[in-house]
Amino acid sequence: MKRLCLLILLLCLPANLLVAENWPAWRGPNGQGRSSETGFTTSWSSTSNVAWKVALPGPGNSTPVVWEDKVFVTQASDEGRQRSLLCYSLADGKQLWEQSVRHEQAEQTHKTNPQCASSPVTDGSTVVAWHGSAGLFAYDLDGNLRWKKDLGKFQHIWGTAASPVIFGDRVILNAGPGLNSFVSALDVSSGEEIWRKEMPDASSLKVEEFRGSWSTPLIEGSGDDAIMFLSLPQRLYAISPRTGKQTWSCEGLSKLVYTSPIFNDDTIVTMCGYGGPSLGVRRGGSGNVTDTHRLWLKTERQDNPQRIGSGVIIGDYIYIVNEPGIAWCMELKTGKRMWQQRLGTGGCWSSVCHVDGKLWIVNIEGTTFVLDPNPESCTIVAENKLNELTRGSLAFSQGRILVRTYKHLYAIAPAK
């Protein structure tokens, strides 16, 4: 019956949407905010082109993920003491199930970063959610618990946010920040830990220290040839996701890293938060590649406004929207700023998506801007207002755009 409902949903969509794609993780199927699917509407409001919306039990910064006919969202309520994974029908927004755990012990975070800021991840069989100190949880797609793992206590004044990643038969997590910080790979079917690495300079000496990484790992390739890029305090790392073995590292980052790395075939870019440096690295090499492969390093505050969301690389250029709500285009090989443009009046925590040939970004006022990726100037195609506080990113799947605000989960789709 579920497969039949999905088939009916797809048959009702325009022909160019029939090549649908799942959005199984934060920033989509490849972790870089991209989808091969096309045909998404560029126009909506709180009263038009809304397929459905459902009220959420509390605020949150995580992004929904989608697998076929199911939407998964992490959620904290009861002032963070109840931590949940919610599942909704992509077709009509009906809640299909909820799995919640209680965590009564105090766990610090910032008021702008409610608990359960990590997005879930799924491979179509298992869905995994990290609830900070409450643990890592794996369910089947019908909500039955498969395993849970206590990873210890996580304490930082700004809370947690990195999302788990599934690579083949393992789940990889950048666990931290705070006193307890490490990178770990666990068996996706059992939760058994396969490897763990405590990286230099990653852990804080005290809960209040301005040090840590909220960056989600990015993996390219498969099998033994796969490489994982990870931005941590002080260094960008290239690590084998299968073994945890380090291939190379590059220096130049600060103690605070918010964004996730982005890359193309020959270059990796990573950016800090809190006005910290940004850098570009030529791929390849081994050991410390700072002197041999670092292409550029920007250390001045004017080149590094506060950044929370991640950007995208298109051709020879980087597109990113900084936390003050100002979009930048940068030259990939040099880090040179090509243009900048304020988008609306609000700030922005969201990461940029490159879907259907356009750039998509939602600001904290719930306004989604659709841009043409043009290195010459900022061209705004559309501006769509929901007028609700939003700190998550967008998700795109099967003709629908998922927007998670502090009040609702929206599914945006063309009017029939």
JORA-V975253 format. One record per residue. RES is the residue in one small letter. PHI is phi in radians with two decimals (none if undefined). D_FIRST is the distance of its C-alpha to the first C-alpha in Angstrom with 1 decimal. Layout:
res phi d_first
RES PHI D_FIRST
RES PHI D_FIRST
This chain:
res phi d_first
m none 0.0
k -1.11 3.8
r -1.13 5.5
l -1.12 4.9
c -1.09 6.2
l -1.12 8.7
l -1.08 9.8
i -1.09 10.5
l -1.02 12.3
l -1.18 14.3
l -1.20 15.2
c -1.43 16.7
l -1.56 18.9
p -1.01 22.4
a -1.02 22.9
n -1.30 24.7
l -1.78 21.6
l -1.24 19.4
v -1.54 21.0
a -1.44 19.2
e -2.35 20.4
n -1.26 19.4
w -2.15 22.0
p -1.49 21.8
a -2.63 25.3
w -1.01 28.1
r 1.23 29.4
g 1.47 26.4
p -1.15 25.8
n -2.06 29.5
g 1.31 30.8
q -2.13 33.0
g 1.25 31.1
r -2.13 30.1
s -2.55 27.1
s -1.48 27.2
e -1.26 24.8
t -2.27 26.6
g 1.62 26.5
f -1.31 26.3
t -1.17 28.2
t -1.89 31.6
s -2.35 32.2
w -2.84 30.9
s -2.63 32.2
s -1.21 31.2
t -2.14 30.7
s -2.33 29.6
n 0.99 26.7
v -1.81 24.9
a -1.16 21.2
w -2.91 21.1
k -2.53 23.2
v -2.24 23.0
a -1.31 26.1
l -1.75 26.7
p -1.30 28.7
g -3.11 31.5
p -1.25 32.9
g -3.09 31.9
n -1.86 32.7
s -1.31 29.8
t -1.89 27.4
p -1.16 23.6
v -2.13 21.7
v -2.31 18.4
w -2.33 16.0
e 0.90 13.2
d -1.68 11.2
k -2.17 13.5
v -2.03 17.1
f -2.07 19.6
v -2.42 23.0
t -1.52 25.9
q -2.71 27.9
a -1.93 31.2
s -2.53 32.3
d 0.91 35.2
e 0.95 37.6
g 1.54 35.9
r -1.37 35.8
q -1.90 32.1
r -2.15 30.1
s -2.31 26.3
l -2.04 23.3
l -1.87 20.8
c -2.18 17.2
y -2.16 15.9
s -1.35 13.0
l -1.15 14.4
a -1.22 13.1
d -2.38 14.9
g 1.42 16.8
k -1.12 15.3
q -1.27 16.6
l -1.61 14.0
w -2.89 16.8
e -2.49 20.5
q -2.17 22.8
s -2.21 26.4
v -2.27 29.8
r -1.73 33.2
h -2.40 36.2
e -1.44 39.3
q -1.29 41.8
a -1.14 43.1
e -2.41 41.9
q -1.18 43.6
t -2.84 42.2
h -1.53 43.2
k -1.08 42.5
t -1.54 40.8
n -2.28 38.5
p -0.99 36.4
q -0.95 35.1
c 1.17 31.8
a -1.30 32.8
s -1.28 31.2
s -1.39 27.9
p -1.31 25.1
v -2.52 24.2
t -2.49 21.2
d -1.93 21.0
g 1.62 17.2
s -2.13 17.6
t -2.15 20.0
v -2.09 20.9
v -2.06 24.6
a -2.32 26.6
w -1.81 30.3
h -1.90 31.8
g 1.10 35.4
s -1.12 37.6
a -1.27 34.7
g 2.05 33.4
l -1.81 30.7
f -2.21 27.3
a -2.18 24.4
y -2.25 20.8
d -1.41 17.7
l -1.28 14.9
d -1.71 13.7
g 1.60 17.3
n -1.47 19.0
l -1.15 22.6
r -1.74 23.6
w -2.89 27.2
k -2.43 29.6
k -2.40 33.0
d -1.47 36.1
l -1.76 37.8
g 1.81 40.6
k -1.64 41.8
f -2.08 41.7
q -2.30 44.3
h -2.60 45.2
i -1.07 46.4
w -1.90 43.7
g 1.37 40.8
t -1.97 38.2
a -2.85 35.8
a -1.04 35.2
s -1.74 31.5
p -1.20 30.4
v -2.24 29.6
i -1.74 27.7
f -2.23 29.7
g 1.03 28.4
d -1.71 28.6
r -2.44 30.2
v -1.84 30.0
i -2.05 33.1
l -2.38 34.5
n -1.51 37.6
a -1.53 38.4
g 2.54 41.0
p -1.54 43.1
g 2.10 46.0
l -1.15 47.9
n -1.91 45.0
s -2.33 43.8
f -2.86 42.5
v -1.99 40.0
s -2.42 37.8
a -2.08 35.3
l -2.17 33.1
d -1.15 30.8
v -1.19 27.2
s -1.57 26.1
s -2.22 28.9
g 1.45 30.7
e -1.17 33.9
e -1.29 36.3
i -1.69 37.3
w -2.66 40.0
r -2.53 41.5
k -2.29 44.1
e -1.77 46.3
m -1.55 47.6
p -1.03 51.1
d 1.23 51.6
a -1.43 48.0
s -1.49 48.6
s -1.44 50.4
l -1.53 53.6
k -2.64 52.7
v -1.06 49.8
e -1.48 51.5
e -1.17 52.3
f -1.40 51.1
r -2.65 49.5
g 2.66 46.0
s -2.20 43.0
w -1.94 39.7
s -1.55 38.7
t -1.50 35.5
p -1.05 36.2
l -2.17 35.4
i -2.02 34.7
e -2.16 35.4
g 1.60 34.9
s -2.49 33.5
g 1.04 35.0
d -1.22 38.7
d -1.54 39.5
a -1.16 37.3
i -2.32 39.3
m -2.02 38.4
f -1.75 40.4
l -2.44 41.1
s -1.68 43.2
l -2.24 45.2
p -0.88 48.4
q 1.43 51.3
r -2.53 49.4
l -1.69 46.6
y -2.05 45.4
a -2.01 43.9
i -2.33 42.4
s -1.31 40.6
p -1.23 37.1
r -1.41 37.2
t -2.00 40.6
g 1.41 41.6
k -1.26 44.8
q -1.41 46.4
t -1.63 47.3
w -2.72 49.1
s -2.50 49.6
c -2.35 51.2
e -1.51 53.2
g 2.35 53.5
l -1.43 50.8
s -1.64 51.8
k -1.38 50.9
l -2.14 47.9
v -2.23 44.9
y -1.83 42.0
t -1.40 40.4
s -1.67 38.6
p -1.15 40.2
i -2.27 39.4
f -2.69 40.5
n -2.25 40.8
d -1.16 42.2
d -2.26 45.6
t -2.39 45.7
i -2.12 44.2
v -2.16 44.8
t -2.41 44.6
m -2.37 45.8
c -1.48 46.8
g -1.96 46.6
y 1.03 49.4
g 1.34 51.4
g -1.32 51.4
p -1.14 51.9
s -2.25 49.6
l -2.65 50.1
g -2.03 49.1
v -2.28 49.3
r -1.32 49.5
r -1.19 47.2
g 1.87 48.6
g 1.52 51.5
s -2.64 51.8
g 1.24 53.2
n -1.48 54.4
v -1.80 53.9
t -0.95 55.3
d -1.39 58.4
t -1.76 57.0
h -2.17 53.6
r -1.27 53.5
l -1.47 53.7
w -2.75 54.3
l -2.47 54.4
k -1.87 54.6
t -1.99 56.1
e -1.29 57.5
r -1.04 55.8
q -1.13 55.9
d -1.64 53.7
n -2.47 51.3
p -1.13 50.1
q -0.95 47.7
r -2.26 44.4
i -2.06 41.2
g -1.35 38.4
s -1.67 38.4
g -1.79 39.2
v -2.34 38.2
i -1.83 40.3
i -2.28 40.4
g 1.09 43.1
d -1.71 46.3
y -2.38 45.4
i -1.89 43.7
y -2.13 42.1
i -2.59 41.8
v -1.99 42.0
n -1.39 44.3
e -1.00 44.0
p -1.17 46.5
g 1.61 44.2
i -1.96 46.1
a -1.39 44.5
w -2.18 46.5
c -2.02 46.6
m -2.23 48.4
e -1.33 49.7
l -1.09 47.9
k -1.33 51.0
t -2.19 53.3
g 1.37 51.4
k -1.17 53.4
r -1.38 52.1
m -1.57 51.7
w -2.76 50.8
q -2.48 49.6
q -2.67 48.1
r -1.22 47.2
l -1.94 43.8
g 1.21 44.0
t -1.98 45.7
g -1.72 43.5
g -1.33 43.2
c -2.61 40.3
w -1.84 38.5
s -1.31 35.6
s -1.61 35.4
v -1.30 35.6
c -2.00 32.6
h -2.04 33.3
v -2.40 30.4
d 1.00 30.6
g 1.34 34.3
k -2.27 35.1
l -1.74 35.8
w -2.24 33.8
i -2.63 35.2
v -1.96 34.7
n -1.66 37.8
i -1.25 38.3
e -1.50 38.5
g 1.43 34.9
t -1.70 36.2
t -1.67 34.5
f -1.81 37.0
v -1.94 36.1
l -2.13 38.9
d -1.48 40.1
p -1.30 41.0
n -2.27 44.7
p -1.24 47.4
e -1.48 50.1
s -2.84 48.8
c -1.54 46.0
t -1.98 44.2
i -1.55 41.8
v -1.48 39.2
a -2.72 37.5
e -2.41 37.8
n -2.15 34.9
k -1.82 35.6
l -1.93 33.4
n 1.00 36.5
e -2.41 35.0
l -0.96 36.3
t -2.46 34.3
r -2.18 35.1
g -1.57 31.9
s -1.86 31.0
l -1.49 28.4
a -2.26 25.1
f -2.25 23.7
s -2.88 20.3
q 0.92 18.2
g 1.44 20.6
r -2.10 21.0
i -1.83 24.0
l -1.71 23.6
v -2.15 26.8
r -1.83 27.5
t -1.73 30.6
y -1.32 32.4
k -2.03 30.8
h -2.42 27.4
l -1.93 24.5
y -1.85 24.3
a -2.00 21.8
i -1.72 24.1
a -2.68 23.0
p -1.04 24.9
a -1.16 25.3
k -1.37 23.5
